[in-house]
């Protein structure tokens, strides 16, 4: 399947008149700023990313500042954005660039792809947008545009369908103004060729779009085959001491919410009273079971039960563990927290106000 010869020209003409040009990462466009924005934009909408990006840049204005920071501080500035492996990989990659590339973001595609958390499309986006190199991209917006325009059947996550889309992306990408073209493709998917109710009448490449001609915009791209999500359950302990502080526990560096601060969790066979006896040598003076809540990850659903506890002692053993700390509830919100834990703490804070 050969792309229309004027596909890129039509797209660029539209981009010049209607494309987004005032996004914060489009100002002072450096590989570092484009990289951070591209990682934040993975599975996250632009409107959500903008305030996070601006706060992140204020705290980590350059690659060296990010590399020199501790992971806890990075996660704190990512808190609420979700998919925390992105932040951990960003931090790891910054340190690799500092140590292996002299602190300068690499400009070779293979070297960029070798960095943690960067795949082919993200590498192509960074190098085309920041350096003007000719590389195709294939993020979710571009997949949708190409799938509809060329009538590609099958879920884009399948290897054979993905290979066809990469071939089309390569064939459509022009030799000149690659950064503008790639940004235009992302803009087109985000503002015109949207997932629901696309504005086909405003599409610059609509006259050659097969999905539009066949009335199949709602069918393409084909959805991911459904898969039942397993359910897991956990019991979190909101332990407060006589001073009203709450006990926070830092999670292991890898896995779900890796490196973030959370509430202590107990095994299913352990009661809150048993946990307190083990850690404090005394039972809690008060135990209140809060309403259950659910949190959905990409691969399972988590049912969270919260037990709010009061303890009258603050044993020294807690202070000896670097992964446990007492914090005023208001201060705890400044830590890197998973979103559901942040909401639990706000509920407790509002309840006690």
Order of alpha helices (4+ residues) and beta strands (2+ residues): alpha-alpha-alpha-alpha-alpha-alpha-alpha-alpha-alpha-alpha-alpha-alpha-beta-beta-beta-beta-alpha-beta-beta-alpha-beta-alpha-alpha
